[in-house]
Amino acid sequence: MAKFKKKQADTAPAISTASLPDIVFMLLFFFMVVTKMRDTELMVTVNSPQASELTKLEKKTLVNFVFIGRPTAKYKAKVGTKPQIQLGDKFSTTDDIPLFLEKHKVSVPESQRQSIISSLKIDKDVTMGIVGDVKTALRKAGQLKVNYSAKKRDRTKG
């Protein structure tokens, strides 16, 4: 008795692309829902000073930002023209710093809490009085890792 093999087709069956638009729109919708655009609206003017030796912060989730500067034109009528502290998305005082740090600490996994850094983004025209007050409040709250944000110095200007 002879055995016969069935002849297989040389071409693969066509892939249906009918569901492709559905998949694309599901992915688009997913990323639109999950993506977080910006945490805070900058309510103070921050023109950072320039520096030559800079280090980039690796984990942005471990950094809490403290902005110090003069209010933008939108907020000058409400709070005046004196330098203000911005924590998150509101104007604050040095008394609000411990609560701000605690809220951020709770959002970070417990194993990484000792790595939290406070980054001070300070306008270069702000006097050191308010900066000293913020540093003292950070120290009293137990936040000893402090970073000063700056722009890279343009070497062509000398």
Summary of the structure (lengths in Angstrom):
residues: 158
radius of gyration: 26.8
end to end distance: 94.5
largest distance: 102.2
contacts: 338
relative contact order: 0.18
helix: 37%
strand: 20%
